[in-house]
Amino acid sequence: MSDVKAFYDKYKKDFGKLQQAMPDTVKGFQALFDATIKDGALPLKTKELIALAIGVALRCEPCIHLHVKKCLGAGATKEEILDAVSVCVMMQGGPSFTYLPKVFDALEANGK
């Protein structure tokens, strides 16, 4: 859990460095992110749950940490988060299953 909290602090600092060093890249990615991750045909919460499941499927630890936090911010419950990552395990099996502790760490770091 403390590793996740340390990640959030470091990510915020690193993101600031990226904005200074690569402003066009950050601006372009942020525009894509903002245009995609908002209520549309699918609500924000559903999109964040999908993003989290993809993060688990790709075994991307930063994605897991960031999207657990964003799922909670979008109103997802712990149960909804665990249900979404269960679908990922069903589709990808063992490699995704081994990343579920990362989901629990991020939930705990966010008070869940």
PyMOL CGO cylinders between C-alpha atoms (Angstrom):
from pymol import cmd
from pymol.cgo import CYLINDER

trace = [
    CYLINDER, 0.00, 0.00, 0.00, 2.79, 2.46, 0.84, 0.3, 1, 1, 1, 1, 1, 1,
    CYLINDER, 2.79, 2.46, 0.84, 4.35, 1.65, -2.54, 0.3, 1, 1, 1, 1, 1, 1,
    CYLINDER, 4.35, 1.65, -2.54, 1.16, 2.78, -4.24, 0.3, 1, 1, 1, 1, 1, 1,
    CYLINDER, 1.16, 2.78, -4.24, 1.04, 6.02, -2.28, 0.3, 1, 1, 1, 1, 1, 1,
    CYLINDER, 1.04, 6.02, -2.28, 4.70, 6.64, -3.14, 0.3, 1, 1, 1, 1, 1, 1,
    CYLINDER, 4.70, 6.64, -3.14, 3.83, 5.94, -6.79, 0.3, 1, 1, 1, 1, 1, 1,
    CYLINDER, 3.83, 5.94, -6.79, 1.08, 8.58, -6.75, 0.3, 1, 1, 1, 1, 1, 1,
    CYLINDER, 1.08, 8.58, -6.75, 3.48, 11.18, -5.31, 0.3, 1, 1, 1, 1, 1, 1,
    CYLINDER, 3.48, 11.18, -5.31, 6.24, 10.34, -7.78, 0.3, 1, 1, 1, 1, 1, 1,
    CYLINDER, 6.24, 10.34, -7.78, 3.84, 10.21, -10.73, 0.3, 1, 1, 1, 1, 1, 1,
    CYLINDER, 3.84, 10.21, -10.73, 2.59, 13.73, -9.97, 0.3, 1, 1, 1, 1, 1, 1,
    CYLINDER, 2.59, 13.73, -9.97, 6.17, 15.02, -9.93, 0.3, 1, 1, 1, 1, 1, 1,
    CYLINDER, 6.17, 15.02, -9.93, 7.15, 13.07, -13.04, 0.3, 1, 1, 1, 1, 1, 1,
    CYLINDER, 7.15, 13.07, -13.04, 4.07, 14.29, -14.89, 0.3, 1, 1, 1, 1, 1, 1,
    CYLINDER, 4.07, 14.29, -14.89, 5.13, 17.86, -14.19, 0.3, 1, 1, 1, 1, 1, 1,
    CYLINDER, 5.13, 17.86, -14.19, 8.56, 17.11, -15.63, 0.3, 1, 1, 1, 1, 1, 1,
    CYLINDER, 8.56, 17.11, -15.63, 6.99, 15.58, -18.72, 0.3, 1, 1, 1, 1, 1, 1,
    CYLINDER, 6.99, 15.58, -18.72, 4.81, 18.66, -19.21, 0.3, 1, 1, 1, 1, 1, 1,
    CYLINDER, 4.81, 18.66, -19.21, 7.91, 20.83, -19.22, 0.3, 1, 1, 1, 1, 1, 1,
    CYLINDER, 7.91, 20.83, -19.22, 10.06, 18.56, -21.40, 0.3, 1, 1, 1, 1, 1, 1,
    CYLINDER, 10.06, 18.56, -21.40, 7.41, 17.36, -23.87, 0.3, 1, 1, 1, 1, 1, 1,
    CYLINDER, 7.41, 17.36, -23.87, 4.51, 19.83, -23.76, 0.3, 1, 1, 1, 1, 1, 1,
    CYLINDER, 4.51, 19.83, -23.76, 3.07, 18.95, -27.18, 0.3, 1, 1, 1, 1, 1, 1,
    CYLINDER, 3.07, 18.95, -27.18, 3.09, 15.21, -26.48, 0.3, 1, 1, 1, 1, 1, 1,
    CYLINDER, 3.09, 15.21, -26.48, 1.46, 15.67, -23.09, 0.3, 1, 1, 1, 1, 1, 1,
    CYLINDER, 1.46, 15.67, -23.09, -1.08, 18.11, -24.51, 0.3, 1, 1, 1, 1, 1, 1,
    CYLINDER, -1.08, 18.11, -24.51, -1.95, 15.72, -27.34, 0.3, 1, 1, 1, 1, 1, 1,
    CYLINDER, -1.95, 15.72, -27.34, -2.33, 12.70, -25.08, 0.3, 1, 1, 1, 1, 1, 1,
    CYLINDER, -2.33, 12.70, -25.08, -4.33, 14.70, -22.53, 0.3, 1, 1, 1, 1, 1, 1,
    CYLINDER, -4.33, 14.70, -22.53, -6.69, 15.88, -25.27, 0.3, 1, 1, 1, 1, 1, 1,
    CYLINDER, -6.69, 15.88, -25.27, -7.25, 12.29, -26.41, 0.3, 1, 1, 1, 1, 1, 1,
    CYLINDER, -7.25, 12.29, -26.41, -7.76, 11.15, -22.82, 0.3, 1, 1, 1, 1, 1, 1,
    CYLINDER, -7.76, 11.15, -22.82, -10.21, 13.96, -22.03, 0.3, 1, 1, 1, 1, 1, 1,
    CYLINDER, -10.21, 13.96, -22.03, -12.19, 13.42, -25.23, 0.3, 1, 1, 1, 1, 1, 1,
    CYLINDER, -12.19, 13.42, -25.23, -12.48, 9.68, -24.56, 0.3, 1, 1, 1, 1, 1, 1,
    CYLINDER, -12.48, 9.68, -24.56, -12.85, 9.35, -20.79, 0.3, 1, 1, 1, 1, 1, 1,
    CYLINDER, -12.85, 9.35, -20.79, -16.06, 11.26, -20.23, 0.3, 1, 1, 1, 1, 1, 1,
    CYLINDER, -16.06, 11.26, -20.23, -19.73, 10.40, -20.23, 0.3, 1, 1, 1, 1, 1, 1,
    CYLINDER, -19.73, 10.40, -20.23, -20.90, 9.39, -23.68, 0.3, 1, 1, 1, 1, 1, 1,
    CYLINDER, -20.90, 9.39, -23.68, -22.74, 6.32, -24.92, 0.3, 1, 1, 1, 1, 1, 1,
    CYLINDER, -22.74, 6.32, -24.92, -20.97, 4.66, -21.97, 0.3, 1, 1, 1, 1, 1, 1,
    CYLINDER, -20.97, 4.66, -21.97, -20.82, 6.45, -18.64, 0.3, 1, 1, 1, 1, 1, 1,
    CYLINDER, -20.82, 6.45, -18.64, -17.46, 7.56, -17.23, 0.3, 1, 1, 1, 1, 1, 1,
    CYLINDER, -17.46, 7.56, -17.23, -17.54, 4.86, -14.55, 0.3, 1, 1, 1, 1, 1, 1,
    CYLINDER, -17.54, 4.86, -14.55, -17.90, 2.11, -17.14, 0.3, 1, 1, 1, 1, 1, 1,
    CYLINDER, -17.90, 2.11, -17.14, -15.08, 3.55, -19.24, 0.3, 1, 1, 1, 1, 1, 1,
    CYLINDER, -15.08, 3.55, -19.24, -12.78, 3.68, -16.22, 0.3, 1, 1, 1, 1, 1, 1,
    CYLINDER, -12.78, 3.68, -16.22, -13.62, 0.06, -15.33, 0.3, 1, 1, 1, 1, 1, 1,
    CYLINDER, -13.62, 0.06, -15.33, -12.75, -0.92, -18.91, 0.3, 1, 1, 1, 1, 1, 1,
    CYLINDER, -12.75, -0.92, -18.91, -9.48, 1.04, -18.71, 0.3, 1, 1, 1, 1, 1, 1,
    CYLINDER, -9.48, 1.04, -18.71, -8.60, -0.72, -15.46, 0.3, 1, 1, 1, 1, 1, 1,
    CYLINDER, -8.60, -0.72, -15.46, -9.34, -4.14, -16.93, 0.3, 1, 1, 1, 1, 1, 1,
    CYLINDER, -9.34, -4.14, -16.93, -7.14, -3.34, -19.94, 0.3, 1, 1, 1, 1, 1, 1,
    CYLINDER, -7.14, -3.34, -19.94, -4.38, -2.20, -17.57, 0.3, 1, 1, 1, 1, 1, 1,
    CYLINDER, -4.38, -2.20, -17.57, -4.56, -5.55, -15.78, 0.3, 1, 1, 1, 1, 1, 1,
    CYLINDER, -4.56, -5.55, -15.78, -4.66, -7.42, -19.11, 0.3, 1, 1, 1, 1, 1, 1,
    CYLINDER, -4.66, -7.42, -19.11, -1.54, -5.59, -20.29, 0.3, 1, 1, 1, 1, 1, 1,
    CYLINDER, -1.54, -5.59, -20.29, 0.08, -6.01, -16.86, 0.3, 1, 1, 1, 1, 1, 1,
    CYLINDER, 0.08, -6.01, -16.86, 0.68, -2.26, -16.62, 0.3, 1, 1, 1, 1, 1, 1,
    CYLINDER, 0.68, -2.26, -16.62, 1.20, -1.48, -12.95, 0.3, 1, 1, 1, 1, 1, 1,
    CYLINDER, 1.20, -1.48, -12.95, 1.02, 2.34, -13.37, 0.3, 1, 1, 1, 1, 1, 1,
    CYLINDER, 1.02, 2.34, -13.37, -2.25, 1.92, -15.31, 0.3, 1, 1, 1, 1, 1, 1,
    CYLINDER, -2.25, 1.92, -15.31, -3.64, -0.23, -12.51, 0.3, 1, 1, 1, 1, 1, 1,
    CYLINDER, -3.64, -0.23, -12.51, -2.75, 2.30, -9.83, 0.3, 1, 1, 1, 1, 1, 1,
    CYLINDER, -2.75, 2.30, -9.83, -4.08, 5.26, -11.79, 0.3, 1, 1, 1, 1, 1, 1,
    CYLINDER, -4.08, 5.26, -11.79, -7.31, 3.65, -12.99, 0.3, 1, 1, 1, 1, 1, 1,
    CYLINDER, -7.31, 3.65, -12.99, -8.25, 2.17, -9.61, 0.3, 1, 1, 1, 1, 1, 1,
    CYLINDER, -8.25, 2.17, -9.61, -8.09, 5.72, -8.28, 0.3, 1, 1, 1, 1, 1, 1,
    CYLINDER, -8.09, 5.72, -8.28, -10.05, 7.05, -11.26, 0.3, 1, 1, 1, 1, 1, 1,
    CYLINDER, -10.05, 7.05, -11.26, -12.65, 4.26, -10.95, 0.3, 1, 1, 1, 1, 1, 1,
    CYLINDER, -12.65, 4.26, -10.95, -13.24, 5.20, -7.33, 0.3, 1, 1, 1, 1, 1, 1,
    CYLINDER, -13.24, 5.20, -7.33, -13.42, 8.89, -8.30, 0.3, 1, 1, 1, 1, 1, 1,
    CYLINDER, -13.42, 8.89, -8.30, -16.03, 8.01, -10.92, 0.3, 1, 1, 1, 1, 1, 1,
    CYLINDER, -16.03, 8.01, -10.92, -18.16, 6.32, -8.26, 0.3, 1, 1, 1, 1, 1, 1,
    CYLINDER, -18.16, 6.32, -8.26, -17.21, 2.67, -8.76, 0.3, 1, 1, 1, 1, 1, 1,
    CYLINDER, -17.21, 2.67, -8.76, -17.41, 0.47, -5.71, 0.3, 1, 1, 1, 1, 1, 1,
    CYLINDER, -17.41, 0.47, -5.71, -14.74, -1.98, -4.64, 0.3, 1, 1, 1, 1, 1, 1,
    CYLINDER, -14.74, -1.98, -4.64, -17.10, -4.76, -5.70, 0.3, 1, 1, 1, 1, 1, 1,
    CYLINDER, -17.10, -4.76, -5.70, -17.53, -3.27, -9.19, 0.3, 1, 1, 1, 1, 1, 1,
    CYLINDER, -17.53, -3.27, -9.19, -13.78, -2.92, -9.56, 0.3, 1, 1, 1, 1, 1, 1,
    CYLINDER, -13.78, -2.92, -9.56, -13.19, -6.53, -8.52, 0.3, 1, 1, 1, 1, 1, 1,
    CYLINDER, -13.19, -6.53, -8.52, -15.96, -7.70, -10.86, 0.3, 1, 1, 1, 1, 1, 1,
    CYLINDER, -15.96, -7.70, -10.86, -14.35, -5.85, -13.80, 0.3, 1, 1, 1, 1, 1, 1,
    CYLINDER, -14.35, -5.85, -13.80, -10.92, -7.33, -13.18, 0.3, 1, 1, 1, 1, 1, 1,
    CYLINDER, -10.92, -7.33, -13.18, -12.51, -10.77, -12.79, 0.3, 1, 1, 1, 1, 1, 1,
    CYLINDER, -12.51, -10.77, -12.79, -13.68, -10.50, -16.40, 0.3, 1, 1, 1, 1, 1, 1,
    CYLINDER, -13.68, -10.50, -16.40, -10.09, -9.71, -17.35, 0.3, 1, 1, 1, 1, 1, 1,
    CYLINDER, -10.09, -9.71, -17.35, -8.87, -12.85, -15.59, 0.3, 1, 1, 1, 1, 1, 1,
    CYLINDER, -8.87, -12.85, -15.59, -11.55, -14.91, -17.34, 0.3, 1, 1, 1, 1, 1, 1,
    CYLINDER, -11.55, -14.91, -17.34, -10.36, -13.60, -20.71, 0.3, 1, 1, 1, 1, 1, 1,
    CYLINDER, -10.36, -13.60, -20.71, -6.59, -13.76, -20.05, 0.3, 1, 1, 1, 1, 1, 1,
    CYLINDER, -6.59, -13.76, -20.05, -6.09, -16.31, -17.29, 0.3, 1, 1, 1, 1, 1, 1,
    CYLINDER, -6.09, -16.31, -17.29, -3.01, -16.60, -15.11, 0.3, 1, 1, 1, 1, 1, 1,
    CYLINDER, -3.01, -16.60, -15.11, -0.95, -13.64, -16.29, 0.3, 1, 1, 1, 1, 1, 1,
    CYLINDER, -0.95, -13.64, -16.29, -3.79, -11.24, -15.41, 0.3, 1, 1, 1, 1, 1, 1,
    CYLINDER, -3.79, -11.24, -15.41, -4.58, -13.15, -12.21, 0.3, 1, 1, 1, 1, 1, 1,
    CYLINDER, -4.58, -13.15, -12.21, -1.05, -12.50, -10.93, 0.3, 1, 1, 1, 1, 1, 1,
    CYLINDER, -1.05, -12.50, -10.93, -1.68, -8.74, -11.14, 0.3, 1, 1, 1, 1, 1, 1,
    CYLINDER, -1.68, -8.74, -11.14, -4.79, -8.77, -8.94, 0.3, 1, 1, 1, 1, 1, 1,
    CYLINDER, -4.79, -8.77, -8.94, -2.71, -8.04, -5.80, 0.3, 1, 1, 1, 1, 1, 1,
    CYLINDER, -2.71, -8.04, -5.80, -1.77, -4.74, -7.48, 0.3, 1, 1, 1, 1, 1, 1,
    CYLINDER, -1.77, -4.74, -7.48, -5.48, -3.91, -7.68, 0.3, 1, 1, 1, 1, 1, 1,
    CYLINDER, -5.48, -3.91, -7.68, -5.89, -4.67, -3.98, 0.3, 1, 1, 1, 1, 1, 1,
    CYLINDER, -5.89, -4.67, -3.98, -2.85, -2.54, -3.11, 0.3, 1, 1, 1, 1, 1, 1,
    CYLINDER, -2.85, -2.54, -3.11, -4.32, 0.40, -5.03, 0.3, 1, 1, 1, 1, 1, 1,
    CYLINDER, -4.32, 0.40, -5.03, -7.73, -0.08, -3.38, 0.3, 1, 1, 1, 1, 1, 1,
    CYLINDER, -7.73, -0.08, -3.38, -6.12, -0.09, 0.05, 0.3, 1, 1, 1, 1, 1, 1,
    CYLINDER, -6.12, -0.09, 0.05, -4.03, 2.99, -0.79, 0.3, 1, 1, 1, 1, 1, 1,
    CYLINDER, -4.03, 2.99, -0.79, -7.29, 4.75, -1.64, 0.3, 1, 1, 1, 1, 1, 1,
    CYLINDER, -7.29, 4.75, -1.64, -9.01, 3.71, 1.58, 0.3, 1, 1, 1, 1, 1, 1,
    CYLINDER, -9.01, 3.71, 1.58, -11.06, 0.79, 0.25, 0.3, 1, 1, 1, 1, 1, 1,
]
cmd.load_cgo(trace, "trace")
